[in-house]
């Protein structure tokens, strides 16, 4: 079903005359016949990059990796077996400002000259940067799950493909 979804999207793009680059990184169906047939159709321009590990293919060079994936409009991430590549994809998707809020409340009886009840409460906010997608989340995706990242809008969704 997943292969059909990708192939149908490619066929639509080619029929509409869109230029595209398809990067397949650590996906077992890269040698799938349906995929090959779709990519053999006529199109004005297409580039296909297939790799067991795209980051390793670049010689672990950040600038080359960034140049290859930097022009992508959308990225679909499936479970990935390389922990180093999971870290690179996580870094590529980016970070956001997370606000941690902690509440405290103190109360009790005290004796300072006379007995009395004191109650204090408060809240503390801490800003920190956190990955939009942690590497372990990419690694633990189920076979029918994916993260879809839209580079133009910055939207990120996790979805199940059924």
Contact map, one row per residue, 1 for C-alpha under 8 A:
111110000000000000000000000000000000000000000000000000000000000000000000000000000000000000000000000000000000000000000000000000000000000000000000000000000000000011
111111000000000000000000000000000000000000000000000000000000000000000000000000000000000000000000000000000000000000000000000000000000000000000001000000000000000010
111111100000000000000000000010000110000000000000000000000000000000000000000000000000000000000000000000000000000000000000000000000000000000000000000000000000000000
111111110000000000000000000000000100000000000000000000000000000000000000000000000000000000000000000000000000000000000000000000000000000000000000000000000000000000
111111111000000000000000000000000000000000000000000000000000000000000000000000000000000000000000000000000000000000000000000000000000000000000000000000000000000000
011111111100000000000000000000000000000000000000000000000000000000000000000000000000000000000000000000000000000000000000000000000000000000000000000000000000000000
001111111110000000000000000000000110010000000000000000000000000000000000000000000000000000000000000000000000000000000000000000000000000000000000000000000000000000
000111111111000000000000000000000000000000000000000000000000000000000000000000000000000000000000000000000000000000000000000000000000000000000000000000000000000000
000011111111100000000000000000000000000000000000000000000000000000000000000000000000000000000000000000000000000000000000000000000000000000000000000000000000000000
000001111111110000000000000000000000011000000000000000000000000000000000000000000000000000000000000000000000000000000000000000000000000000000000000000000000000000
000000111111111000000000000000000000010000000000000000000000000000000000000000000000000000000000000000000000000000000000000000000000000000000000000000000000000000
000000011111111100000000000000000000000000000000000000000000000000000000000000000000000000000000000000000000000000000000000000000000000000000000000000000000000000
000000001111111111110000000000000000000000000000000000000000000000000000000000000000000000000000000000000000000000000000000000000000000000000000000000000000000000
000000000111111111100000000000000000000011100000000000000000000000000000000000000000000000000000000000000000000000000000000000000000000000000000000000000000000000
000000000011111111000000000000000000000000100000000000000000000000000000000000000000000000000000000000000000000000000000000000000000000000000000000000000000000000
000000000001111111000000000000000000000000000000000000000000000000000000000000000000000000000000000000000000000000000000000000000000000000000000000000000000000000
000000000000111111100000000000000000000000110000000000000000000000000000000000000000000000000000000000000000000000000000000000000000000000000000000000000000000000
000000000000111111110000000000000000000000111000000000000000000000000000000000000000000000000000000000000000000000000000000000000000000000000000000000000000000000
000000000000110011111000000000000000000000111100000000000000000000000000000000000000000000000000000000000000000000000000000000000000000000000000000000000000000000
000000000000100001111100000000000000000000001110000000000000000000000000000000000000000000000000000000000000000000000000000000000000000000000000000000000000000000
000000000000000000111110000000000000000000000111100000000000000000000000000000000000000000000000000000000000000000000000000000000000000000000000000000000000000000
000000000000000000011111000000000000000000000111100000000000000000000000000000000000000000000000000000000000000000000000000000000000000000000000000000000000000000
000000000000000000001111100000000000000000000001110000000000000000000000000000000000000000000000000000000000000000000000000000000000000000000000000000000000000000
000000000000000000000111111001000000000000000001111000000000000000000000000000000000000000000000000000000000000000000000000000000000000000000000000000000000000000
000000000000000000000011111000000000000000000000011111000000000000000000000000000000000000000000000000000000000000000000000000000000000000000000000000000000000000
000000000000000000000001111100000000000000000000001111000000000000000000000000011000000000000000000000000000000000000000000000000000000000000000000000000000000000
000000000000000000000001111111000000000000000000000100000000000000000000000000000000000000000000000000000000000000000000000000000000000000000000000000000000000000
000000000000000000000000011111100000000000000000000000000000000000000000000000000000000000000000000000000000000000000000000000000000000000000000000000000000000000
001000000000000000000000001111110000000000000000000000000000000000000000000000000000000000000000000000000000000000000000000000000000000000000000000000000000000000
000000000000000000000001001111110010000000000000010000000000000000000000000000000000000000000000000000000000000000000000000000000000000000000000000000000000000000
000000000000000000000000000111111011000000000000000000000000000000000000000000000000000000000000000000000000000000000000000000000000000000000000000000000000000000
000000000000000000000000000011111111000000000000000000000000000000000000000000000000000000000000000000000000000000000000000000000000000000000000000000000000000000
000000000000000000000000000000111111100000000000000000000000000000000000000000000000000000000000000000000000000000000000000000000000000000000000000000000000000000
001100100000000000000000000000011111110000000000000000000000000000000000000000000000000000000000000000000000000000000000000000000000000000000000000000000000000000
001000100000000000000000000001111111111000000000000000000000000000000000000000000000000000000000000000000000000000000000000000000000000000000000000000000000000000
000000000000000000000000000000111111111100000000000000000000000000000000000000000000000000000000000000000000000000000000000000000000000000000000000000000000000000
000000000000000000000000000000001111111110000000000000000000000000000000000000000000000000000000000000000000000000000000000000000000000000000000000000000000000000
000000100110000000000000000000000111111110000000000000000000000000000000000000000000000000000000000000000000000000000000000000000000000000000000000000000000000000
000000000100000000000000000000000011111110000000000000000000000000000000000000000000000000000000000000000000000000000000000000000000000000000000000000000000000000
000000000000000000000000000000000001111111000000000000000000000000000000000000000000000000000000000000000000000000000000000000000000000000000000000000000000000000
000000000000010000000000000000000000111111100000000000000000000000000000000000000000000000000000000000000000000000000000000000000000000000000000000000000000000000
000000000000010000000000000000000000000111110000000000000000000000000000000000000000000000000000000000000000000000000000000000000000000000000000000000000000000000
000000000000011011100000000000000000000011111100000000000000000000000000000000000000000000000000000000000000000000000000000000000000000000000000000000000000000000
000000000000000011100000000000000000000001111100000000000000000000000000000000000000000000000000000000000000000000000000000000000000000000000000000000000000000000
000000000000000001110000000000000000000000111110000000000000000000000000000000000000000000000000000000000000000000000000000000000000000000000000000000000000000000
000000000000000000111100000000000000000000111111000000000000000000000000000000000000000000000000000000000000000000000000000000000000000000000000000000000000000000
000000000000000000011100000000000000000000001111100000000000000000000000000000000000000000000000000000000000000000000000000000000000000000000000000000000000000000
000000000000000000001111000000000000000000000111110000000000000000000000000000000000000000000000000000000000000000000000000000000000000000000000000000000000000000
000000000000000000001111000000000000000000000011111000000000000000000000000000000000000000000000000000000000000000000000000000000000000000000000000000000000000000
000000000000000000000011100001000000000000000001111101000000000000000000000000000000000000000000000000000000000000000000000000000000000000000000000000000000000000
000000000000000000000001110000000000000000000000111111001000000000000000000000000000000000000000000000000000000000000000000000000000000000000000000000000000000000
000000000000000000000000111000000000000000000000011111000000000000000000000000000000000000000000000000000000000000000000000000000000000000000000000000000000000000
000000000000000000000000110000000000000000000000001111111000000000000000000000000100100000000000000000000000000000000000000000000000000000000000000000000000000000
000000000000000000000000110000000000000000000000011111111100000010000000000000000000100000000000000000000000000000000000000000000000000000000000000000000000000000
000000000000000000000000000000000000000000000000000011111111100010000000000000000000100100000000000000000000000000000000000000000000000000000000000000000000000000
000000000000000000000000000000000000000000000000000011111111000000000000000000000000100000000000000000000000000000000000000000000000000000000000000000000000000000
000000000000000000000000000000000000000000000000001011111111000000000000000000000000000000000000000000000000000000000000000000000000000000000000000000000000000000
000000000000000000000000000000000000000000000000000001111111100110000000000000000000000000000000000000000000000000000000000000000000000000000000000000000000000000
000000000000000000000000000000000000000000000000000000111111100000000000000000000000000000000000000000000000000000000000000000000000000000000000000000000000000000
000000000000000000000000000000000000000000000000000000111111110010000000000000000000000000000000000000000000000000000000000000000000000000000000000000000000000000
000000000000000000000000000000000000000000000000000000100111111110000000000000000000000000000000000000000000000000000000000000000000000000000000000000000000000000
000000000000000000000000000000000000000000000000000000000001111111000000000000000000000000000000000000000000000000000000000000000000000000000000000000000000000000
000000000000000000000000000000000000000000000000000000000000111111100000000000000000000000000000000000000000000000000000000000000000000000000000000000000000000000
000000000000000000000000000000000000000000000000000000000100111111110000000000000000000000000000000000000000000000000000000000000000000000000000000000000000000000
000000000000000000000000000000000000000000000000000001100101111111111000000000000000000000000000000000000000000000000000000000000000000000000000000000000000000000
000000000000000000000000000000000000000000000000000000000000011111111100000000000000000000000000000000000000000000000000000000000000000000000000000000000000000000
000000000000000000000000000000000000000000000000000000000000001111111110000000000000000000000000000000000000000000000000000000000000000000000000000000000000000000
000000000000000000000000000000000000000000000000000000000000000111111110000000000000000000000000000000000000000000000000000000000000000000000000000000000000000000
000000000000000000000000000000000000000000000000000000000000000011111111000000000000000000000000000000000000000000000000000000000000000000000000000000000000000000
000000000000000000000000000000000000000000000000000000000000000001111111000000000000000000000000000000000000000000000000000000000000000000000000000000000000000000
000000000000000000000000000000000000000000000000000000000000000000111111100000000000000000000000000000000000000000000000000000000000000000000000000000000000000000
000000000000000000000000000000000000000000000000000000000000000000001111111000000000000000000000000000000000000000000000000000000000000000000000000000100000000000
000000000000000000000000000000000000000000000000000000000000000000000011111000000000000000000000000000000000000000000000000000000000000000000000000001110000000000
000000000000000000000000000000000000000000000000000000000000000000000001111100000000000000000000000000000000000000000000000000000000000000000000000111100000000000
000000000000000000000000000000000000000000000000000000000000000000000001111110000000000000000000000000000000000000000000000000000000000000000000001111100000000000
000000000000000000000000000000000000000000000000000000000000000000000000011111000000000000000000000000000000000000000000000000000000000000000000011110000000000000
000000000000000000000000000000000000000000000000000000000000000000000000001111110000000000000000000000000000000000000000000000000000000001000000011100000000000000
000000000000000000000000000000000000000000000000000000000000000000000000000111110000000000000000000000000000000000000000000000000000000001001010111000000000000000
000000000000000000000000000000000000000000000000000000000000000000000000000011111000000000000000000000000000000000000000000000000000000001111110110000000000000000
000000000000000000000000010000000000000000000000000000000000000000000000000011111110110000000000000000000000000000000000000000000000000001100000000000000000000000
000000000000000000000000010000000000000000000000000000000000000000000000000000111110010000000000000000000000000000000000000000000000000000100000000000000000000000
000000000000000000000000000000000000000000000000000010000000000000000000000000011111110000000000000000000000000000000000000000000000000000100000000000000000000000
000000000000000000000000000000000000000000000000000000000000000000000000000000011111111000000000000000000000000000000000000000000000001100100000000000000000000000
000000000000000000000000000000000000000000000000000000000000000000000000000000000111111100000000000000000000000000000000000000000000000000000000000000000000000000
000000000000000000000000000000000000000000000000000011110000000000000000000000010111111110000000000000000000000000000000000000000000000000000000000000000000000000
000000000000000000000000000000000000000000000000000000000000000000000000000000011111111111000000000000000000000000000000000000000000001101100000000000000000000000
000000000000000000000000000000000000000000000000000000000000000000000000000000000011111111100000000000000000000000000000000000000000011000000000000000000000000000
000000000000000000000000000000000000000000000000000000100000000000000000000000000001111111110000000000000000000000000000000000000000000000000000000000000000000000
000000000000000000000000000000000000000000000000000000000000000000000000000000000000111111111000000000000000000000000000000000000000001000000000000000000000000000
000000000000000000000000000000000000000000000000000000000000000000000000000000000000011111111100000000000000000000000000000000000011111001000000000000000000000000
000000000000000000000000000000000000000000000000000000000000000000000000000000000000001111111110000000000000000000000000000000000010000000000000000000000000000000
000000000000000000000000000000000000000000000000000000000000000000000000000000000000000111111100000000000000000000000000000000000000000000000000000000000000000000
000000000000000000000000000000000000000000000000000000000000000000000000000000000000000011111110000000000000000000000000000000000011100000000000000010000000000000
000000000000000000000000000000000000000000000000000000000000000000000000000000000000000001111111000000000000000000000000000000000011100000000000000000000000000000
000000000000000000000000000000000000000000000000000000000000000000000000000000000000000000101111100000000000000000000000000000001111000000000000000000000000000000
000000000000000000000000000000000000000000000000000000000000000000000000000000000000000000000111110000000000000000000000000000001111000000000000000000000000000000
000000000000000000000000000000000000000000000000000000000000000000000000000000000000000000000011111000000000000000000000000000111100000000000000000000000000000000
000000000000000000000000000000000000000000000000000000000000000000000000000000000000000000000001111100000000000000000000000000111100000000000000000000000000000000
000000000000000000000000000000000000000000000000000000000000000000000000000000000000000000000000111110000000000000000000000011110000000000000000000000000000000000
000000000000000000000000000000000000000000000000000000000000000000000000000000000000000000000000011111000000000000000000000011110000000000000000000000000000000000
000000000000000000000000000000000000000000000000000000000000000000000000000000000000000000000000001111100000000000000000001111000000000000000000000000000000000000
000000000000000000000000000000000000000000000000000000000000000000000000000000000000000000000000000111110000000000000000001110000000000000000000000000000000000000
000000000000000000000000000000000000000000000000000000000000000000000000000000000000000000000000000011111000000000000000111100000000000000000000000000000000000000
000000000000000000000000000000000000000000000000000000000000000000000000000000000000000000000000000001111100000000000000111000000000000000000000000000000000000000
000000000000000000000000000000000000000000000000000000000000000000000000000000000000000000000000000000111110000000000011110000000000000000000000000000000000000000
000000000000000000000000000000000000000000000000000000000000000000000000000000000000000000000000000000011111000000000111100000000000000000000000000000000000000000
000000000000000000000000000000000000000000000000000000000000000000000000000000000000000000000000000000001111100000001111000000000000000000000000000000000000000000
000000000000000000000000000000000000000000000000000000000000000000000000000000000000000000000000000000000111110000001110000000000000000000000000000000000000000000
000000000000000000000000000000000000000000000000000000000000000000000000000000000000000000000000000000000011111000111100000000000000000000000000000000000000000000
000000000000000000000000000000000000000000000000000000000000000000000000000000000000000000000000000000000001111101111100000000000000000000000000000000000000000000
000000000000000000000000000000000000000000000000000000000000000000000000000000000000000000000000000000000000111111110000000000000000000000000000000000000000000000
000000000000000000000000000000000000000000000000000000000000000000000000000000000000000000000000000000000000011111100000000000000000000000000000000000000000000000
000000000000000000000000000000000000000000000000000000000000000000000000000000000000000000000000000000000000001111100000000000000000000000000000000000000000000000
000000000000000000000000000000000000000000000000000000000000000000000000000000000000000000000000000000000000011111110000000000000000000000000000000000000000000000
000000000000000000000000000000000000000000000000000000000000000000000000000000000000000000000000000000000000111111111000000000000000000000000000000000000000000000
000000000000000000000000000000000000000000000000000000000000000000000000000000000000000000000000000000000000111001111100000000000000000000000000000000000000000000
000000000000000000000000000000000000000000000000000000000000000000000000000000000000000000000000000000000011110000111110000000000000000000000000000000000000000000
000000000000000000000000000000000000000000000000000000000000000000000000000000000000000000000000000000000111110000011111000000000000000000000000000000000000000000
000000000000000000000000000000000000000000000000000000000000000000000000000000000000000000000000000000001111000000001111100000000000000000000000000000000000000000
000000000000000000000000000000000000000000000000000000000000000000000000000000000000000000000000000000001110000000000111110000000000000000000000000000000000000000
000000000000000000000000000000000000000000000000000000000000000000000000000000000000000000000000000000111100000000000011111000000000000000000000000000000000000000
000000000000000000000000000000000000000000000000000000000000000000000000000000000000000000000000000000111000000000000001111100000000000000000000000000000000000000
000000000000000000000000000000000000000000000000000000000000000000000000000000000000000000000000000011110000000000000000111110000000000000000000000000000000000000
000000000000000000000000000000000000000000000000000000000000000000000000000000000000000000000000000011100000000000000000011111000000000000000000000000000000000000
000000000000000000000000000000000000000000000000000000000000000000000000000000000000000000000000001111000000000000000000001111100000000000000000000000000000000000
000000000000000000000000000000000000000000000000000000000000000000000000000000000000000000000000001110000000000000000000000111110000000000000000000000000000000000
000000000000000000000000000000000000000000000000000000000000000000000000000000000000000000000000111100000000000000000000000011111000000000000000000000000000000000
000000000000000000000000000000000000000000000000000000000000000000000000000000000000000000000000111100000000000000000000000001111100000000000000000000000000000000
000000000000000000000000000000000000000000000000000000000000000000000000000000000000000000000011110000000000000000000000000000111110000000000000000000000000000000
000000000000000000000000000000000000000000000000000000000000000000000000000000000000000000000011110000000000000000000000000000011111000000000000000000000000000000
000000000000000000000000000000000000000000000000000000000000000000000000000000000000000001101111000000000000000000000000000000001111110000000000000000000000000000
000000000000000000000000000000000000000000000000000000000000000000000000000000000000000001001111000000000000000000000000000000000111110000000000000000000000000000
000000000000000000000000000000000000000000000000000000000000000000000000000000000000000001001100000000000000000000000000000000000011111011000000000000000000000000
000000000000000000000000000000000000000000000000000000000000000000000000000000000000001001000000000000000000000000000000000000000011111111000000000000000000000000
000000000000000000000000000000000000000000000000000000000000000000000000000000000010011011000000000000000000000000000000000000000000111111100000000000000000000000
000000000000000000000000000000000000000000000000000000000000000000000000000000000010010000000000000000000000000000000000000000000000011111110000000000000000000000
000000000000000000000000000000000000000000000000000000000000000000000000000000000000000000000000000000000000000000000000000000000000111111111000000000000000000000
000000000000000000000000000000000000000000000000000000000000000000000000000011110000010001000000000000000000000000000000000000000000111111111000001000000000000000
000000000000000000000000000000000000000000000000000000000000000000000000000000111110010000000000000000000000000000000000000000000000001111111000000000000000000000
000000000000000000000000000000000000000000000000000000000000000000000000000000100000000000000000000000000000000000000000000000000000000111111100000000000000000000
000000000000000000000000000000000000000000000000000000000000000000000000000001100000000000000000000000000000000000000000000000000000000011111111110000000000000000
000000000000000000000000000000000000000000000000000000000000000000000000000000100000000000000000000000000000000000000000000000000000000000011111100000000000000000
000000000000000000000000000000000000000000000000000000000000000000000000000001100000000000000000000000000000000000000000000000000000000000001111100000000000000000
010000000000000000000000000000000000000000000000000000000000000000000000000000000000000000000000000000000000000000000000000000000000000000001111110000000000000111
000000000000000000000000000000000000000000000000000000000000000000000000000001100000000000000000000000000000000000000000000000000000000000001111111000000000011110
000000000000000000000000000000000000000000000000000000000000000000000000000111100000000000000000000000000000000000000000000000000000000000001001111100000000011110
000000000000000000000000000000000000000000000000000000000000000000000000001111000000000000000000000000000000000000000000000000000000000001000000111110000001111000
000000000000000000000000000000000000000000000000000000000000000000000000011110000000000000000000000000000000000000000000000000000000000000000000011111000001111000
000000000000000000000000000000000000000000000000000000000000000000000000011100000000000000001000000000000000000000000000000000000000000000000000001111100111100000
000000000000000000000000000000000000000000000000000000000000000000000000111000000000000000000000000000000000000000000000000000000000000000000000000111111111000000
000000000000000000000000000000000000000000000000000000000000000000000001111000000000000000000000000000000000000000000000000000000000000000000000000011111110000000
000000000000000000000000000000000000000000000000000000000000000000000000100000000000000000000000000000000000000000000000000000000000000000000000000001111100000000
000000000000000000000000000000000000000000000000000000000000000000000000000000000000000000000000000000000000000000000000000000000000000000000000000001111110000000
000000000000000000000000000000000000000000000000000000000000000000000000000000000000000000000000000000000000000000000000000000000000000000000000000011111111000000
000000000000000000000000000000000000000000000000000000000000000000000000000000000000000000000000000000000000000000000000000000000000000000000000000011101111100000
000000000000000000000000000000000000000000000000000000000000000000000000000000000000000000000000000000000000000000000000000000000000000000000000001111000111110000
000000000000000000000000000000000000000000000000000000000000000000000000000000000000000000000000000000000000000000000000000000000000000000000000001110000011111000
000000000000000000000000000000000000000000000000000000000000000000000000000000000000000000000000000000000000000000000000000000000000000000000000111100000001111100
000000000000000000000000000000000000000000000000000000000000000000000000000000000000000000000000000000000000000000000000000000000000000000000000111100000000111110
000000000000000000000000000000000000000000000000000000000000000000000000000000000000000000000000000000000000000000000000000000000000000000000001110000000000011111
110000000000000000000000000000000000000000000000000000000000000000000000000000000000000000000000000000000000000000000000000000000000000000000001110000000000001111
100000000000000000000000000000000000000000000000000000000000000000000000000000000000000000000000000000000000000000000000000000000000000000000001000000000000000111
